[in-house]
Amino acid sequence: DRVMAIAFKQARDAFLKSMSRPSGVEPNLFSRSWIAKRIKRSETFVKVNWEKDPYDVKEKPKSGAPLKLSQNTVAVIENNSCKKKRSGKVVAEEILKKRGKAVTPRLVSLYRDRLGLKAFHEIKKPKITEKNREDRLWFCDYLSNWQEDNFLHIAPSDEFYLYVDRKPNSRNDIIWAKSSEEIPDEIRYRLVGAHPACFGIFICFTAVQVFWSAKEVGQSWDGNYFRKMLSDHVIPFLKDPENVVDPNSVVFLHDRAPCMSALETQSLLRESGIDFFGNSEWPGHSPDLNPTENLGAIIKERVERLMQLREERSLDTMKQLFRGVINNIANDTTLLQTLLKSMRKR
């Protein structure tokens, strides 16, 4: 910023010289006020560095120098701790609006680091609209006559990612706090890691068996990918008597993701002869009704617990641990049947 201020000053002198104006006259184009706004610093900063030589700024500042922020500016940053949607950019804009001081998002992040604040990822709850409520009530009424044993014929599915360290969806999904105790109880969170490695998993399970498929590197989870997986793996899996209670009574359940709710995917399922809950039956935004969400949470928890015991936190290590966890779950029919039967209470 000091170099920029000096560069603007030199440009201003060249402009005055070309226009044959006296050096004491400042044109509006290169006034100190305009330059301060341009580099987002105060006019005092520009004034202090106005007459300096560019070589004066080549020395590095002393490490550990305190951040020069006023108490009111500090209060704004502290008041935005333990709150949602408070990225460095949002806080910097609030400081500019309330205090009239231009602060960079980087400065906000540095100051949070000096305070010992940590980044926590908010785990968002599903959005339930009035239409979703009506669809959920209709679906519950639709299955009101089902008993617990009827739900053993359902084959729910879902896809999720396993992270070596949890990654937020965006900077505004981060909550800054010194410790987890400061975060309000109504906010669910997880400590954020930097650039975590991950891999995608698709799971479909029945009362007696589990099918899973890892997403290939560089492969997008689009409609074509899912339809190929359904044709080559999922449909044959559901038609195998060893994998289901009754092949003639199995009901496939998907989460209405775009790749699953696509007309081509729905047509493929109808042509296969597999019964399933269509787009007009399964309510959207209802992960709490899908027991695969619970199975995925169990898998993540077990893998993360095992990862904590390993010195090497790598993607290969996590994949190895995942295979062991999923094999144990596939043999635990009691867990699988308990999850399916729980749909009656949901």
C-alpha positions in Angstrom: 0.0 0.0 0.0 2.9 2.4 0.7 4.4 1.7 -2.7 1.0 2.3 -4.3 0.7 5.7 -2.5 4.1 6.7 -3.7 3.3 5.5 -7.2 0.2 7.6 -7.3 2.2 10.6 -6.0 4.7 10.1 -8.9 1.9 9.8 -11.4 0.4 13.0 -10.0 3.8 14.9 -10.3 4.1 13.6 -13.9 0.5 14.8 -14.6 1.2 18.2 -13.2 4.3 18.5 -15.3 2.5 17.5 -18.4 -0.2 20.0 -17.7 2.2 22.8 -16.7 0.5 23.3 -13.4 2.2 24.5 -10.3 3.2 21.8 -7.9 1.1 23.2 -5.1 -2.1 22.7 -7.1 -3.7 19.3 -6.7 -6.0 18.2 -9.6 -9.1 16.3 -8.5 -7.9 13.2 -10.4 -4.9 12.7 -8.1 -6.0 14.3 -4.8 -4.9 12.5 -1.6 -8.6 11.8 -0.7 -9.1 10.0 -4.1 -5.9 8.0 -3.6 -6.9 7.0 -0.1 -10.2 5.6 -1.4 -8.4 3.9 -4.3 -6.0 1.9 -2.0 -8.6 1.7 0.8 -6.5 3.4 3.4 -6.8 6.6 5.4 -5.8 10.1 4.1 -3.3 10.2 7.0 -1.6 7.1 5.6 -1.3 8.7 2.2 0.0 11.9 3.7 2.7 10.1 5.8 4.0 8.2 2.8 3.5 11.0 0.2 7.0 12.3 0.1 8.8 9.0 0.8 11.1 7.3 -1.7 10.1 3.8 -2.9 13.3 2.4 -1.5 12.1 3.4 2.0 9.5 0.6 2.0 11.7 -2.4 1.0 12.5 -3.3 4.6 10.2 -6.0 6.1 8.2 -4.9 9.2 9.1 -6.5 12.5 7.4 -9.8 13.1 4.7 -9.9 15.8 3.8 -6.2 15.4 0.5 -5.4 16.9 -2.5 -4.7 14.7 -3.4 -1.1 14.9 -7.1 -1.2 15.3 -9.2 1.1 17.4 -11.2 -0.3 20.3 -14.5 0.4 18.5 -13.2 -1.5 15.4 -12.1 -4.4 17.7 -15.5 -4.4 19.3 -17.2 -4.9 15.9 -14.9 -7.9 15.1 -15.5 -9.4 18.6 -19.3 -8.9 18.3 -19.3 -11.0 15.1 -17.8 -14.0 16.8 -19.9 -17.1 17.5 -22.4 -16.0 14.8 -23.3 -17.5 11.4 -22.4 -15.9 8.1 -19.7 -13.7 9.4 -16.8 -14.1 6.9 -13.9 -11.7 6.9 -15.4 -9.9 3.9 -18.8 -9.5 5.7 -17.1 -8.2 8.9 -14.9 -5.8 6.9 -18.0 -4.4 5.1 -19.7 -3.9 8.5 -16.7 -2.1 9.9 -16.7 0.2 6.8 -20.4 0.9 7.2 -20.4 1.5 11.0 -16.9 3.0 11.5 -16.1 4.5 8.1 -12.8 2.6 8.3 -11.5 0.5 5.4 -10.3 -2.9 6.7 -9.3 -5.8 4.5 -10.8 -9.3 5.0 -7.2 -10.5 5.5 -6.7 -8.1 8.4 -9.9 -9.4 10.0 -8.6 -13.0 9.7 -5.2 -12.0 11.1 -6.9 -10.3 14.1 -9.1 -13.4 14.7 -6.0 -15.5 14.7 -4.3 -13.2 17.2 -7.4 -13.5 19.5 -7.1 -17.3 19.3 -10.4 -17.8 17.4 -10.9 -21.1 15.7 -13.1 -21.8 12.6 -16.1 -24.1 13.1 -18.2 -25.4 10.2 -21.9 -25.1 10.7 -23.8 -28.3 9.8 -27.0 -26.9 8.3 -30.5 -28.2 9.1 -32.8 -29.1 6.2 -35.1 -26.3 5.0 -38.8 -27.2 5.5 -41.3 -25.1 3.5 -45.1 -25.3 3.7 -45.1 -27.4 0.6 -42.5 -29.8 2.1 -44.7 -30.1 5.2 -47.7 -31.0 3.1 -45.7 -33.5 1.1 -44.4 -35.1 4.3 -47.8 -35.3 5.9 -49.2 -36.9 2.7 -46.3 -39.4 2.7 -46.9 -40.3 6.4 -50.6 -40.8 5.7 -49.7 -42.9 2.6 -47.7 -45.3 4.8 -49.9 -45.2 7.9 -51.0 -48.8 7.5 -47.5 -50.1 7.2 -46.1 -52.1 10.1 -42.5 -52.3 11.2 -41.9 -55.5 9.2 -43.1 -53.9 6.0 -40.3 -51.4 6.2 -37.8 -54.3 6.0 -38.5 -54.4 2.3 -37.3 -50.9 1.7 -33.8 -50.4 0.2 -32.9 -46.7 1.0 -29.9 -45.0 -0.7 -27.8 -41.9 -0.4 -24.5 -40.4 -1.4 -22.0 -38.5 0.8 -18.4 -37.6 1.2 -15.8 -38.8 3.7 -13.3 -36.1 4.6 -9.9 -36.6 6.2 -10.8 -33.3 7.9 -14.2 -31.7 7.6 -14.5 -28.9 4.9 -17.1 -26.1 5.0 -19.1 -25.3 1.9 -18.2 -21.6 1.9 -16.5 -19.0 4.0 -19.9 -17.9 5.3 -20.4 -21.4 6.7 -17.6 -20.8 9.2 -18.2 -19.7 12.8 -15.2 -18.1 14.5 -14.9 -18.8 18.3 -12.1 -19.4 20.8 -13.6 -22.7 21.8 -16.7 -24.8 21.1 -18.2 -23.9 24.5 -18.7 -20.3 23.2 -20.9 -21.4 20.3 -24.7 -21.3 21.0 -26.3 -24.7 21.7 -28.7 -24.4 18.8 -25.9 -24.3 16.3 -24.4 -27.7 15.2 -20.8 -27.4 14.2 -17.5 -29.2 13.5 -13.9 -28.0 13.6 -12.6 -26.9 10.2 -9.5 -28.4 8.7 -7.4 -26.8 5.9 -7.7 -28.3 2.4 -9.0 -31.7 3.5 -8.9 -34.7 1.2 -12.0 -36.6 0.6 -13.8 -39.3 -1.6 -17.4 -39.8 -2.5 -19.5 -42.9 -1.4 -22.9 -44.1 -2.7 -24.7 -46.5 -0.4 -27.8 -48.6 -0.7 -28.7 -51.1 2.0 -31.4 -53.6 2.8 -32.4 -55.6 5.8 -29.7 -58.2 5.1 -26.9 -56.6 3.0 -25.1 -53.3 2.0 -24.1 -52.2 -1.4 -21.6 -49.3 -1.8 -19.6 -47.7 -4.6 -16.8 -45.2 -4.4 -16.8 -42.3 -6.8 -14.0 -42.4 -9.3 -11.4 -39.7 -9.3 -12.5 -36.8 -11.5 -15.9 -38.3 -12.1 -18.9 -36.1 -11.6 -22.0 -37.4 -9.9 -24.3 -36.6 -12.8 -27.3 -38.4 -14.3 -25.3 -40.6 -16.7 -23.0 -41.8 -13.9 -25.9 -42.7 -11.6 -27.9 -44.5 -14.4 -24.9 -46.6 -15.3 -24.4 -47.5 -11.7 -28.0 -48.4 -11.3 -28.0 -50.6 -14.4 -24.7 -52.3 -13.7 -24.8 -52.7 -9.9 -27.8 -51.5 -7.9 -30.7 -53.1 -9.9 -28.9 -56.5 -10.0 -28.1 -56.2 -6.3 -31.8 -55.6 -5.5 -32.9 -58.5 -7.7 -30.6 -61.0 -6.0 -32.5 -63.1 -3.4 -29.4 -63.2 -1.1 -29.4 -59.4 -0.7 -33.1 -58.7 0.1 -35.9 -60.2 2.1 -38.1 -60.7 -1.0 -37.0 -59.6 -4.5 -40.7 -59.2 -5.5 -41.4 -56.8 -2.6 -38.3 -54.6 -2.5 -38.9 -50.9 -2.7 -36.0 -48.7 -3.8 -35.8 -45.3 -2.0 -33.7 -42.4 -3.3 -33.2 -38.9 -1.9 -34.6 -37.0 -4.9 -31.2 -35.6 -5.9 -31.3 -34.1 -9.4 -29.5 -37.2 -10.8 -32.1 -39.4 -9.2 -35.2 -37.4 -9.9 -34.3 -37.0 -13.6 -37.0 -38.4 -16.0 -34.4 -40.7 -17.6 -33.5 -42.2 -14.2 -37.2 -42.6 -13.2 -37.9 -44.3 -16.6 -34.9 -46.7 -16.0 -36.3 -47.7 -12.6 -39.8 -48.4 -14.0 -38.4 -50.4 -16.9 -36.3 -52.5 -14.5 -39.4 -53.8 -12.7 -38.0 -52.5 -9.3 -40.7 -50.8 -7.2 -39.6 -47.3 -5.9 -40.9 -44.1 -4.4 -41.3 -41.7 -7.4 -40.9 -38.0 -7.4 -44.6 -37.5 -6.6 -44.4 -39.7 -3.6 -41.1 -39.1 -1.7 -41.1 -35.6 -0.1 -38.2 -33.4 -0.9 -35.8 -32.0 1.8 -36.5 -34.9 4.1 -33.1 -36.4 5.0 -34.5 -37.1 8.5 -36.9 -39.7 6.9 -34.1 -41.5 5.1 -32.3 -44.0 7.4 -29.3 -44.0 5.0 -28.5 -40.6 6.5 -28.1 -42.3 9.9 -26.1 -45.1 8.4 -23.8 -42.5 6.8 -23.4 -40.7 10.1 -22.5 -44.0 11.8 -19.9 -44.7 9.2 -18.4 -41.3 9.4 -18.2 -41.4 13.2 -16.5 -44.8 13.2 -14.0 -43.9 10.5 -13.2 -40.6 12.3 -12.8 -42.4 15.6 -10.3 -44.8 14.0 -8.5 -42.0 12.2 -7.8 -40.4 15.5 -5.8 -43.4 16.5 -3.6 -43.2 13.4 -0.5 -41.1 13.2 -0.9 -40.8 9.4 -4.0 -38.9 8.4 -4.1 -39.6 4.7 -6.7 -40.4 2.1 -5.4 -43.9 1.6 -5.5 -44.6 5.4 -9.1 -43.4 5.5 -10.1 -45.6 2.6 -8.6 -48.6 4.3 -10.4 -47.9 7.5 -13.7 -47.3 5.6 -13.5 -50.7 4.0 -13.1 -52.3 7.4 -16.0 -50.3 8.8 -18.4 -51.0 5.9 -17.6 -54.7 6.0 -18.5 -54.9 9.7 -21.7 -53.0 9.1 -22.7 -55.3 6.2 -22.5 -58.2 8.7 -24.5 -56.4 11.3 -28.1 -57.2 10.2 -29.4 -56.1 13.6 -28.3 -52.6 12.9 -29.6 -52.6 9.4 -33.0 -53.8 10.4 -33.2 -51.4 13.4 -32.6 -48.5 11.0 -35.3 -49.7 8.6 -37.8 -50.3 11.4 -37.2 -46.8 12.8 -38.9 -45.4 9.7 -42.3 -46.3 11.2 -41.7 -43.9 14.1 -40.4 -41.2 11.9 
